[in-house]
């Protein structure tokens, strides 16, 4: 998995919109995360195919977490003025950083759902307006 998916060992699964890569299924089952990992990656598969150009990966991740109802333990956020939320979601330096930025992405999507309603989350994914694109850029 680590070699094939080019992911660190603490990542349970990944996909590029065409192929889903998973840690060995027996390992995921022993850890008690097989079903949640499959649900997460299958949801990514659908969301990624609908995501319009220019919609950041952090929004996709937050939306997947929102849709799957996954609880993301809050990690203390370390300010990183040199790395954007997008960079930290796509290239986390540690498992702890990954959890922290996933929690942050989920919070942003939850805030948007609270402001505009859940149906708007799909519109922002598929056809973001100019204000939506500005909002993407403003999120740190």
Secondary structure, 3 states (H helix, E strand, C coil): CHHHHCCCCCCCEEECCCCEEECCHHHHHHHCCHHHHHHHHHHHHHHHHHCCCCCCHHHHHHHHHHHHCCCCCCCCCCCCCCCCHHHHHHCCCCHHHHHHHHHHHHHHHHHHHHHHCHHHHHHHHHCCCHHHHHHHHHCC
